[in-house]
Amino acid sequence: MKRYMGAEFHQQESVWLSWPIEEFATETLETDLVTLEMLRHIPRDVSIFIICYDEEVKKRAEEKIAKNNLNRENLFCIEYPAEVIYPRDFGMDIVLENGEKKYVKHLFDGYGYFGLEDERSKSLIGLTPLQAKEHGIESSVSLPLVTEGGDHEFNGNGVLMMIEETEVDKRNPDLSKEEVEDLFKAAYGVEKIIWLPQGSYEDEDYLLGPIPDEKNKMKAFRSSSANGHIDEICRFVAEDTILMSHVTNEEASKSFLHYYNKERFDQARKVLKEATQISGEPFKVINMPVPEPIYIELTPSDLMYEYAYPYTGEYLDGTKAPEGNLIVLPALSYCNFLIINEVVLAQSYYQSGLSEKIKEKDEKALKILQSVFPDKKIVPINTLALNLFGGGIHCNTKNIPSYHINQ
């Protein structure tokens, strides 16, 4: 039997997630609430492993889990010093080969921010062997590439979808596209790779410089980012079906942010239109709306201010960071959902006082998810606090497949 990598919409036995290191992103946005909502809706037959940065975070997690009556026999809090709360990217991928589960060992440089030799990068990628031991997996597969799981989308039938700019230009610039492709195919046992040209505009390096604000003035900034991940814009929801972020002409005419994204997403759709399954059949591509931008004004007293503010005092394009408050855009996305057996944990944003357009977009995205997953429960969770840190539900979790023979 050849090496095989399953899809997220296949059966999963467990899920890992990171408890937020910081309880609040701002004075009013509590990150712990997002995690608690996720725990509340993960199916009870799915084991949950919660990564806690230190003893203090572990204690806070255990207390809140107990207070919210979310304890269960298959929930485990594990202390591990992961400075980034997105195990999707540095956690364990599992392939199946000749009936044996093997974990994939890849390189990690902190999204291009830290570097391979940075102690933070080494600590984060060290989670993989810990996970392997926890799940009784002894054998591994080498993938000598800098990469992150949030940029890997598998259809479970020989196709992998990624962002070309991220995997080649940003993470592995010393290798050709063909060399990168061959290494991915060997590690995961896939036959085809679909290369989308770029990720979303707001998912670029958050230190690049200013981005359009709500008045189309270049006075806002990215709060943080994974620097080019496919799970922010495009997802497999079946072997033959893809959800792709879509910006309308009307949206692009009114917002520079939407305009920049429309250019990128239209290019991606051209690629998807030409892409085929292993059988040679085309994919069904379904439009997914993009959230309305929600800008957050950070004050120096907000914890997130320290994360978002460039430590040098200026951005890579030479723009000096503003004195005082900072206007930032969180990593908003309707594609950053988690499929976990009979449940889909979805991101939503509307709350009282916000634009009705946000509510309409939320409802449209949820209806689309229900249409592609008619037998699953779609659970909307307000993830604004989590998104401020540069990722979402999918980034914050790492599913462990069951690999049942009949799936």
Secondary structure as a PSIPRED ss2 file (coil, helix, strand):
# PSIPRED VFORMAT (PSIPRED V4.0)

   1 M C   1.000  0.000  0.000
   2 K C   1.000  0.000  0.000
   3 R C   1.000  0.000  0.000
   4 Y E   0.000  0.000  1.000
   5 M C   1.000  0.000  0.000
   6 G C   1.000  0.000  0.000
   7 A C   1.000  0.000  0.000
   8 E C   1.000  0.000  0.000
   9 F C   1.000  0.000  0.000
  10 H C   1.000  0.000  0.000
  11 Q C   1.000  0.000  0.000
  12 Q E   0.000  0.000  1.000
  13 E E   0.000  0.000  1.000
  14 S E   0.000  0.000  1.000
  15 V E   0.000  0.000  1.000
  16 W E   0.000  0.000  1.000
  17 L E   0.000  0.000  1.000
  18 S E   0.000  0.000  1.000
  19 W C   1.000  0.000  0.000
  20 P C   1.000  0.000  0.000
  21 I C   1.000  0.000  0.000
  22 E C   1.000  0.000  0.000
  23 E C   1.000  0.000  0.000
  24 F E   0.000  0.000  1.000
  25 A C   1.000  0.000  0.000
  26 T C   1.000  0.000  0.000
  27 E C   1.000  0.000  0.000
  28 T C   1.000  0.000  0.000
  29 L C   1.000  0.000  0.000
  30 E E   0.000  0.000  1.000
  31 T H   0.000  1.000  0.000
  32 D H   0.000  1.000  0.000
  33 L H   0.000  1.000  0.000
  34 V H   0.000  1.000  0.000
  35 T H   0.000  1.000  0.000
  36 L H   0.000  1.000  0.000
  37 E H   0.000  1.000  0.000
  38 M H   0.000  1.000  0.000
  39 L H   0.000  1.000  0.000
  40 R H   0.000  1.000  0.000
  41 H H   0.000  1.000  0.000
  42 I C   1.000  0.000  0.000
  43 P C   1.000  0.000  0.000
  44 R C   1.000  0.000  0.000
  45 D C   1.000  0.000  0.000
  46 V C   1.000  0.000  0.000
  47 S E   0.000  0.000  1.000
  48 I E   0.000  0.000  1.000
  49 F E   0.000  0.000  1.000
  50 I E   0.000  0.000  1.000
  51 I E   0.000  0.000  1.000
  52 C E   0.000  0.000  1.000
  53 Y C   1.000  0.000  0.000
  54 D C   1.000  0.000  0.000
  55 E H   0.000  1.000  0.000
  56 E H   0.000  1.000  0.000
  57 V H   0.000  1.000  0.000
  58 K H   0.000  1.000  0.000
  59 K H   0.000  1.000  0.000
  60 R H   0.000  1.000  0.000
  61 A H   0.000  1.000  0.000
  62 E H   0.000  1.000  0.000
  63 E H   0.000  1.000  0.000
  64 K H   0.000  1.000  0.000
  65 I H   0.000  1.000  0.000
  66 A H   0.000  1.000  0.000
  67 K H   0.000  1.000  0.000
  68 N C   1.000  0.000  0.000
  69 N C   1.000  0.000  0.000
  70 L C   1.000  0.000  0.000
  71 N C   1.000  0.000  0.000
  72 R C   1.000  0.000  0.000
  73 E C   1.000  0.000  0.000
  74 N C   1.000  0.000  0.000
  75 L E   0.000  0.000  1.000
  76 F E   0.000  0.000  1.000
  77 C E   0.000  0.000  1.000
  78 I E   0.000  0.000  1.000
  79 E E   0.000  0.000  1.000
  80 Y C   1.000  0.000  0.000
  81 P C   1.000  0.000  0.000
  82 A C   1.000  0.000  0.000
  83 E C   1.000  0.000  0.000
  84 V C   1.000  0.000  0.000
  85 I C   1.000  0.000  0.000
  86 Y C   1.000  0.000  0.000
  87 P H   0.000  1.000  0.000
  88 R H   0.000  1.000  0.000
  89 D H   0.000  1.000  0.000
  90 F H   0.000  1.000  0.000
  91 G C   1.000  0.000  0.000
  92 M C   1.000  0.000  0.000
  93 D C   1.000  0.000  0.000
  94 I E   0.000  0.000  1.000
  95 V E   0.000  0.000  1.000
  96 L E   0.000  0.000  1.000
  97 E E   0.000  0.000  1.000
  98 N C   1.000  0.000  0.000
  99 G C   1.000  0.000  0.000
 100 E E   0.000  0.000  1.000
 101 K E   0.000  0.000  1.000
 102 K E   0.000  0.000  1.000
 103 Y E   0.000  0.000  1.000
 104 V E   0.000  0.000  1.000
 105 K E   0.000  0.000  1.000
 106 H E   0.000  0.000  1.000
 107 L E   0.000  0.000  1.000
 108 F C   1.000  0.000  0.000
 109 D C   1.000  0.000  0.000
 110 G C   1.000  0.000  0.000
 111 Y C   1.000  0.000  0.000
 112 G C   1.000  0.000  0.000
 113 Y C   1.000  0.000  0.000
 114 F C   1.000  0.000  0.000
 115 G C   1.000  0.000  0.000
 116 L C   1.000  0.000  0.000
 117 E C   1.000  0.000  0.000
 118 D C   1.000  0.000  0.000
 119 E H   0.000  1.000  0.000
 120 R H   0.000  1.000  0.000
 121 S H   0.000  1.000  0.000
 122 K H   0.000  1.000  0.000
 123 S H   0.000  1.000  0.000
 124 L H   0.000  1.000  0.000
 125 I H   0.000  1.000  0.000
 126 G C   1.000  0.000  0.000
 127 L H   0.000  1.000  0.000
 128 T H   0.000  1.000  0.000
 129 P H   0.000  1.000  0.000
 130 L H   0.000  1.000  0.000
 131 Q H   0.000  1.000  0.000
 132 A H   0.000  1.000  0.000
 133 K H   0.000  1.000  0.000
 134 E H   0.000  1.000  0.000
 135 H C   1.000  0.000  0.000
 136 G C   1.000  0.000  0.000
 137 I C   1.000  0.000  0.000
 138 E C   1.000  0.000  0.000
 139 S C   1.000  0.000  0.000
 140 S E   0.000  0.000  1.000
 141 V E   0.000  0.000  1.000
 142 S E   0.000  0.000  1.000
 143 L E   0.000  0.000  1.000
 144 P E   0.000  0.000  1.000
 145 L E   0.000  0.000  1.000
 146 V E   0.000  0.000  1.000
 147 T C   1.000  0.000  0.000
 148 E C   1.000  0.000  0.000
 149 G H   0.000  1.000  0.000
 150 G H   0.000  1.000  0.000
 151 D H   0.000  1.000  0.000
 152 H C   1.000  0.000  0.000
 153 E E   0.000  0.000  1.000
 154 F E   0.000  0.000  1.000
 155 N C   1.000  0.000  0.000
 156 G C   1.000  0.000  0.000
 157 N C   1.000  0.000  0.000
 158 G C   1.000  0.000  0.000
 159 V E   0.000  0.000  1.000
 160 L E   0.000  0.000  1.000
 161 M E   0.000  0.000  1.000
 162 M E   0.000  0.000  1.000
 163 I E   0.000  0.000  1.000
 164 E H   0.000  1.000  0.000
 165 E H   0.000  1.000  0.000
 166 T H   0.000  1.000  0.000
 167 E H   0.000  1.000  0.000
 168 V H   0.000  1.000  0.000
 169 D H   0.000  1.000  0.000
 170 K H   0.000  1.000  0.000
 171 R C   1.000  0.000  0.000
 172 N C   1.000  0.000  0.000
 173 P C   1.000  0.000  0.000
 174 D C   1.000  0.000  0.000
 175 L C   1.000  0.000  0.000
 176 S C   1.000  0.000  0.000
 177 K H   0.000  1.000  0.000
 178 E H   0.000  1.000  0.000
 179 E H   0.000  1.000  0.000
 180 V H   0.000  1.000  0.000
 181 E H   0.000  1.000  0.000
 182 D H   0.000  1.000  0.000
 183 L H   0.000  1.000  0.000
 184 F H   0.000  1.000  0.000
 185 K H   0.000  1.000  0.000
 186 A H   0.000  1.000  0.000
 187 A H   0.000  1.000  0.000
 188 Y H   0.000  1.000  0.000
 189 G C   1.000  0.000  0.000
 190 V C   1.000  0.000  0.000
 191 E C   1.000  0.000  0.000
 192 K E   0.000  0.000  1.000
 193 I E   0.000  0.000  1.000
 194 I E   0.000  0.000  1.000
 195 W E   0.000  0.000  1.000
 196 L E   0.000  0.000  1.000
 197 P C   1.000  0.000  0.000
 198 Q C   1.000  0.000  0.000
 199 G C   1.000  0.000  0.000
 200 S C   1.000  0.000  0.000
 201 Y H   0.000  1.000  0.000
 202 E H   0.000  1.000  0.000
 203 D H   0.000  1.000  0.000
 204 E C   1.000  0.000  0.000
 205 D C   1.000  0.000  0.000
 206 Y C   1.000  0.000  0.000
 207 L C   1.000  0.000  0.000
 208 L C   1.000  0.000  0.000
 209 G C   1.000  0.000  0.000
 210 P C   1.000  0.000  0.000
 211 I E   0.000  0.000  1.000
 212 P C   1.000  0.000  0.000
 213 D C   1.000  0.000  0.000
 214 E C   1.000  0.000  0.000
 215 K C   1.000  0.000  0.000
 216 N C   1.000  0.000  0.000
 217 K C   1.000  0.000  0.000
 218 M C   1.000  0.000  0.000
 219 K C   1.000  0.000  0.000
 220 A E   0.000  0.000  1.000
 221 F E   0.000  0.000  1.000
 222 R E   0.000  0.000  1.000
 223 S C   1.000  0.000  0.000
 224 S C   1.000  0.000  0.000
 225 S C   1.000  0.000  0.000
 226 A C   1.000  0.000  0.000
 227 N C   1.000  0.000  0.000
 228 G C   1.000  0.000  0.000
 229 H C   1.000  0.000  0.000
 230 I H   0.000  1.000  0.000
 231 D H   0.000  1.000  0.000
 232 E H   0.000  1.000  0.000
 233 I C   1.000  0.000  0.000
 234 C E   0.000  0.000  1.000
 235 R E   0.000  0.000  1.000
 236 F E   0.000  0.000  1.000
 237 V E   0.000  0.000  1.000
 238 A E   0.000  0.000  1.000
 239 E C   1.000  0.000  0.000
 240 D C   1.000  0.000  0.000
 241 T E   0.000  0.000  1.000
 242 I E   0.000  0.000  1.000
 243 L E   0.000  0.000  1.000
 244 M E   0.000  0.000  1.000
 245 S E   0.000  0.000  1.000
 246 H E   0.000  0.000  1.000
 247 V C   1.000  0.000  0.000
 248 T C   1.000  0.000  0.000
 249 N H   0.000  1.000  0.000
 250 E H   0.000  1.000  0.000
 251 E H   0.000  1.000  0.000
 252 A H   0.000  1.000  0.000
 253 S H   0.000  1.000  0.000
 254 K H   0.000  1.000  0.000
 255 S C   1.000  0.000  0.000
 256 F H   0.000  1.000  0.000
 257 L H   0.000  1.000  0.000
 258 H H   0.000  1.000  0.000
 259 Y H   0.000  1.000  0.000
 260 Y H   0.000  1.000  0.000
 261 N H   0.000  1.000  0.000
 262 K H   0.000  1.000  0.000
 263 E H   0.000  1.000  0.000
 264 R H   0.000  1.000  0.000
 265 F H   0.000  1.000  0.000
 266 D H   0.000  1.000  0.000
 267 Q H   0.000  1.000  0.000
 268 A H   0.000  1.000  0.000
 269 R H   0.000  1.000  0.000
 270 K H   0.000  1.000  0.000
 271 V H   0.000  1.000  0.000
 272 L H   0.000  1.000  0.000
 273 K H   0.000  1.000  0.000
 274 E H   0.000  1.000  0.000
 275 A C   1.000  0.000  0.000
 276 T E   0.000  0.000  1.000
 277 Q C   1.000  0.000  0.000
 278 I C   1.000  0.000  0.000
 279 S C   1.000  0.000  0.000
 280 G C   1.000  0.000  0.000
 281 E C   1.000  0.000  0.000
 282 P E   0.000  0.000  1.000
 283 F C   1.000  0.000  0.000
 284 K E   0.000  0.000  1.000
 285 V E   0.000  0.000  1.000
 286 I E   0.000  0.000  1.000
 287 N E   0.000  0.000  1.000
 288 M E   0.000  0.000  1.000
 289 P E   0.000  0.000  1.000
 290 V C   1.000  0.000  0.000
 291 P C   1.000  0.000  0.000
 292 E C   1.000  0.000  0.000
 293 P C   1.000  0.000  0.000
 294 I C   1.000  0.000  0.000
 295 Y C   1.000  0.000  0.000
 296 I E   0.000  0.000  1.000
 297 E E   0.000  0.000  1.000
 298 L E   0.000  0.000  1.000
 299 T C   1.000  0.000  0.000
 300 P C   1.000  0.000  0.000
 301 S C   1.000  0.000  0.000
 302 D C   1.000  0.000  0.000
 303 L H   0.000  1.000  0.000
 304 M H   0.000  1.000  0.000
 305 Y H   0.000  1.000  0.000
 306 E H   0.000  1.000  0.000
 307 Y H   0.000  1.000  0.000
 308 A H   0.000  1.000  0.000
 309 Y C   1.000  0.000  0.000
 310 P C   1.000  0.000  0.000
 311 Y C   1.000  0.000  0.000
 312 T C   1.000  0.000  0.000
 313 G C   1.000  0.000  0.000
 314 E E   0.000  0.000  1.000
 315 Y C   1.000  0.000  0.000
 316 L C   1.000  0.000  0.000
 317 D C   1.000  0.000  0.000
 318 G C   1.000  0.000  0.000
 319 T C   1.000  0.000  0.000
 320 K E   0.000  0.000  1.000
 321 A C   1.000  0.000  0.000
 322 P C   1.000  0.000  0.000
 323 E C   1.000  0.000  0.000
 324 G C   1.000  0.000  0.000
 325 N C   1.000  0.000  0.000
 326 L E   0.000  0.000  1.000
 327 I E   0.000  0.000  1.000
 328 V E   0.000  0.000  1.000
 329 L E   0.000  0.000  1.000
 330 P C   1.000  0.000  0.000
 331 A C   1.000  0.000  0.000
 332 L C   1.000  0.000  0.000
 333 S C   1.000  0.000  0.000
 334 Y C   1.000  0.000  0.000
 335 C C   1.000  0.000  0.000
 336 N C   1.000  0.000  0.000
 337 F C   1.000  0.000  0.000
 338 L E   0.000  0.000  1.000
 339 I E   0.000  0.000  1.000
 340 I E   0.000  0.000  1.000
 341 N C   1.000  0.000  0.000
 342 E C   1.000  0.000  0.000
 343 V E   0.000  0.000  1.000
 344 V E   0.000  0.000  1.000
 345 L E   0.000  0.000  1.000
 346 A E   0.000  0.000  1.000
 347 Q E   0.000  0.000  1.000
 348 S E   0.000  0.000  1.000
 349 Y C   1.000  0.000  0.000
 350 Y C   1.000  0.000  0.000
 351 Q C   1.000  0.000  0.000
 352 S C   1.000  0.000  0.000
 353 G C   1.000  0.000  0.000
 354 L C   1.000  0.000  0.000
 355 S C   1.000  0.000  0.000
 356 E H   0.000  1.000  0.000
 357 K H   0.000  1.000  0.000
 358 I H   0.000  1.000  0.000
 359 K H   0.000  1.000  0.000
 360 E H   0.000  1.000  0.000
 361 K H   0.000  1.000  0.000
 362 D H   0.000  1.000  0.000
 363 E H   0.000  1.000  0.000
 364 K H   0.000  1.000  0.000
 365 A H   0.000  1.000  0.000
 366 L H   0.000  1.000  0.000
 367 K H   0.000  1.000  0.000
 368 I H   0.000  1.000  0.000
 369 L H   0.000  1.000  0.000
 370 Q H   0.000  1.000  0.000
 371 S H   0.000  1.000  0.000
 372 V H   0.000  1.000  0.000
 373 F C   1.000  0.000  0.000
 374 P C   1.000  0.000  0.000
 375 D C   1.000  0.000  0.000
 376 K C   1.000  0.000  0.000
 377 K E   0.000  0.000  1.000
 378 I E   0.000  0.000  1.000
 379 V E   0.000  0.000  1.000
 380 P E   0.000  0.000  1.000
 381 I E   0.000  0.000  1.000
 382 N E   0.000  0.000  1.000
 383 T C   1.000  0.000  0.000
 384 L H   0.000  1.000  0.000
 385 A H   0.000  1.000  0.000
 386 L H   0.000  1.000  0.000
 387 N H   0.000  1.000  0.000
 388 L C   1.000  0.000  0.000
 389 F C   1.000  0.000  0.000
 390 G C   1.000  0.000  0.000
 391 G C   1.000  0.000  0.000
 392 G C   1.000  0.000  0.000
 393 I C   1.000  0.000  0.000
 394 H C   1.000  0.000  0.000
 395 C C   1.000  0.000  0.000
 396 N C   1.000  0.000  0.000
 397 T E   0.000  0.000  1.000
 398 K E   0.000  0.000  1.000
 399 N E   0.000  0.000  1.000
 400 I E   0.000  0.000  1.000
 401 P E   0.000  0.000  1.000
 402 S C   1.000  0.000  0.000
 403 Y C   1.000  0.000  0.000
 404 H C   1.000  0.000  0.000
 405 I C   1.000  0.000  0.000
 406 N C   1.000  0.000  0.000
 407 Q C   1.000  0.000  0.000
